[in-house]
Amino acid sequence: MKLNNRKYKVLNTERNNPMQQHVLRASWLASSSAEKDLGVLMDNKLNMSQQRALAAKRANSVLGCIRRGVSSRSRELILSLCSALPRDEKVKEAPKGQEDGDHGIKVEDVAE
């Protein structure tokens, strides 16, 4: 079976030697600090903080569009509009107790 070496990347997870090079059939493989597979973005520390940051950014931009486009800003109206939006099934909320301390990410409050 022939393999296309240009399609493969190595996600280095070693802490002792993070710049280790890998070889596949006499050619060097490219390395990466983060990779997206099956819709999930993982970095070399094996946490998903970038994934949560992107999801929060996307949610905040949707809320901003709703704020700018709706003349009435009642909480009930905005929450009903948000619940009608399609959900991305690939992005799941982290189970309680497994957060990695990334507290800078939040979806802003819709009420003013």
N, C-alpha and C positions, 0 to 999 in steps of 0.2 A: 504494500500500500504506500503510495507516495503522499508525503506530507508537505504542505506549503509552509515553510518556516516563517514567512513574513506575516502569517495570520496569528502566530502564537506570541504571547507576551508572558513574562514572569512577574508575578506579584510577590515581591520580596517581603517576607514576614520575619526574617531573622533579625534579632536585636544585636547580636554580636558582630555580624558581618552583613550590613544592609546593602552593600554594593557588590555582592557576589554575582559573578557572571555565570550563565548556564549555557550549555551546548546541546543541540539536538542534531544528530547526524552531521557532525563536523561543521556546523555553522552556529554562530552566536545568536542567542535569542534576545529580543529587546526586553528591557525591564520597564516597569511602570509603578507609580506610587499609588494609583487608584484605578480600579476597573469596574465597569458596569456589565453585569451579567443577569439575564432574566429580569431586567428592570430594577435591579438593586445595585447601588453604588457602594463598593467596599474599598477601604483604603488599606495601606500596608500595616496598620495597627489592628485590623480586623474589626473596626467599629463602623457604625453607619451614621456618624454625625453629619457628614456631607449630604447624605440622603435625606436626613431630617431637615437640614437647612434648606435644601432645594424644595422640599414639600411645603415648608413654612413660607418660603418666599413666594411660591406659586399661590398658596392660599391667601397671603396678604395682598398679592396683586389682584386676585379675583375680588376680594373685599373692597379694594380701592376702586375697581371698576364699578362695583355695585354702588358704592358711596357717591361717586361722581355722576352716575346715571339715574339715580332715584331722587326725586324731589322730597319725598317723605322719608325721614330717617328714624321712623319708629323701630324699636328693637324687634317687635313681632314680625314686621314686614321683611326686614333684612334676614332674620333667621329663617323665615319661610322660603325666601329666595335661595339662601345657602343650602337648605336641605333639598331643594329641587335640582341642584347641580349634580352632574354625573360624578361618581367617585372613582378614583384610581384604585383598582383592587390590588395592585402590586405593592402599594405603600401601606404598610400596616403600622398601627401604633405599637410602640414598644411595651412589653408587659411591665406591670408595676414592679419596681425593685431592680430593674435591669438597665436603668438609665446610666449613662457613663459620665454624668456630671456636666452635660452640655446644656446649661440653663439659660444661655443667651438667646434661645430660639423660642418664640411664642407667636401665636396668632393674635393679632391686635384685637382689642375689644371693639365691637361694632357700634356700641351705644356711645353717644356723646353727651 
